[in-house]
Amino acid sequence: MRRSLPWTLVLCAVLAGCGDDDPTGMGVGDGGADGSSSGDDGGGSTVDGGVALGTTFKLSGMVTDFVSGQAVPGQATVNTSGLAPAPTVSVTGASYQITGIAPFSVFHVLAGAAPTHRSTYNMASTVDAADVTGVVSRALGETTLTAYQTAFAVTPMAGRGILIARTLDMTGSARAGIAATAFQLGGQAPPHTPLFLDAARAAAPTATSTTASGYVVFYDVMPGLVTVNATTASGFTFSGPQAPVAAGTVSLVDLVVTAGAAQPPTNVSFSTQVFPIFTRRGCETCHSGNGIGRDLGGLTLNGSTTLVLRELTQELSPNYNITRVNKAMPEMSKLLTMPSFEQPADRHPNVTFASASDRDYQLILAWIKEGAKDN
Ligand code: HEC
């Protein structure tokens, strides 16, 4: 369903330097300086003495070849996943521009260029309260995929996808030496033994662990949202977002490798750790005042901690007739699911948490698991 959203967002709440004297009425960097911001209502009405923005943002970039980094030949195809309503995409050659993106959105760019380049899900892009430019999206060449299949002696199963993960250390450098046995997909052994790419991103059929490039290839991955995790026995933790996987496409994901088991947060305080998330991650731009989240979701996420706590743990949602925090099934809490990425997208207009590995997601989840206390 595509709904026309009245973008009367009060962004001053989360932006520095957004004063009453701002003559443009924008006050958000270059968000509207070139006249490209597209408010459904024309924007510009003043709320509470601040600047009400009828605005969305844009993201622009280029589709490049996974191996060479060169712009793909011909006309690229670009789609987004995880955003409803879907923003508008325009493509010129390998360059693309996505407009109409709700503030504080996370989404995946699916980039390709038939017939030379396979549709490839890139890592999630984030748009906060300014336009984003210069994004490099990568797509796997068909010749590269054929070369991989030949070198690895793999015949991909129909109806499955290919997932290519890159292991990184804490500083973002490729991490070599992670053995095939360390990898699981969603807590299960991968459907096909993990295979590796060498430093030049060519197939390394004899490698049994990540090389200097850090790349590991999974074939025959079931469509859905896939998490790459480390086996307990490996002694590692992989943190990275979930990757959307679809039949016949390639998905790219980065994993940060750390030693030891993951440490979920504990003793989480609502007032000092959870409540500030609603400002920091932009929730209150929509869930306050006349914002659309308050209007359509009946949910206020600013004001006093007591009020917000009541909205989350006592008040029943007008849309779902349940409380937005679900202590019995914490992960099912609307507070977590609405701003999270899922396929198909839910009714929420933006995505803030690309996956459950988001630190703020983990804080909220831990707080709910610990009883959603007023602490
Ligand atoms: C771009 C505006 C926008 C932002 C930013 C936003 N929301 Fe929302 N939110 C909405 C709208 C609109 C709805 C109502 C969707 C519907 O049901 O049609 C909603 C609904 C919800 C609901 C369900 C309310 C109900 O009872 O139906 C929850 C929970 C929620 N949002 C949490 C959050 C959290 C947490 C954040 C920040 C991480 C956030 N939202 C950021 C616009 C926003």
Residues whose N, C-alpha, C, O or C-beta is under 5 A from the ligand:
A	BS01	HEC	A102 P103 F104 R281 G282 C283 C286 I292 G293 L296 G297 L299 S317 P318 N319 R324 K334 L335 M338 P339 R347 H348 P349 N350 T352
